[in-house]
Amino acid sequence: MTSFEFFQQIETNSTHNYKLLQINDDLLEYMDKNEGRLLIKSSDEESHHLVLCTSDKTWKVRQMNHSNDVILANDMRNNKLDFQVSSRVQEDNESSMLVGFSKFTYEYELSKTHGSINTTGIPTFNGNTSSPGAHGLTVDDVRQNSPISDGEFSDSWFKIGGCEVDGKAVLLSEDFITTCLNVLISLLISKNVELDSSMPNIDIDTITKLMGQEDDRISKQVCLTIIYKFGKVDPQASKFALCNREVARWYGILTLKKTMSQLISPNEFLIKWKSALPLFYNTPIDLSYLIGFYCSPSPGMLQYLDPNSLSQGDLHLRIKELFSITKEWDYDEFLPLVLDFIPEGKKPEAIILKYARKRRVSKNKFLVSPR
């Protein structure tokens, strides 16, 4: 057993400001392998919201206060910080000495998150010929100013309809995305392409040219956004397969939006959803595809719910908002709306039950209600 003498500096070095950050196993492995940079990021609009990013993962940084001081100390056996101690202390045995040089009443805790893209200042593009302008943001500008890792950004960018027009970042409008999707599906059906393939089977270059010929507003970059948003892509082979569930989900959400605040029965909604699909495009539809975009304020009736209209920063507030919409939720429909607030490694049910009650109503059905 090794014993140490401990000395605490009376005055700390004013030129240095230290912060303590908990490092999990994933980050330790990433650092040991020297796989890339570690970045602490925030967006201009939410500078208080910090994330830590590796090349492909994002962690939310949260300040955790505690009542006991934590002291950061230098081990004088190796003295990697090249500490100089007073002459009185030097008379002692430096090989068994710890020198405290900073103390803390808090540290930073990490929790896994999906990250998000800061869309402030990005114009919407509806396919017209007008340019976003010379002073617009580039895609790289958006990447740098978004609290998300580079690897996650690429996938998320296409999922929100992100595109590049004249070298500037834009978001494709909902109507223009639908127009492009209609063109894509019509072409695939006319060419007798297998739409249910589990493996990428559609040549990207060929379909890009065909879509551009059908509608001159559909540039190569626009086409790529549609392909990555609704397809499973093999970049090496330059091929993709259509994700029918994502396509069906898109038309289902559009149909829900058109009902707006009106209540609609599931059967009536499914009929409207089916009729909204492109002509001759037969793919299964199921309400489970749309979980997170509807609620049931009245038994047996549906109503559109915009998840972006809900509170983004606090779980307790989010749950209060959900119960203000309806007093009882199907657990399977409730969970996706709060899942982003559940820390990594925690059981969702354990967190939810701090703010809500859960009861069984049948073998596989549970309801959630306020406490």
Disulfide bonds with the S-S distance in Angstrom:
none
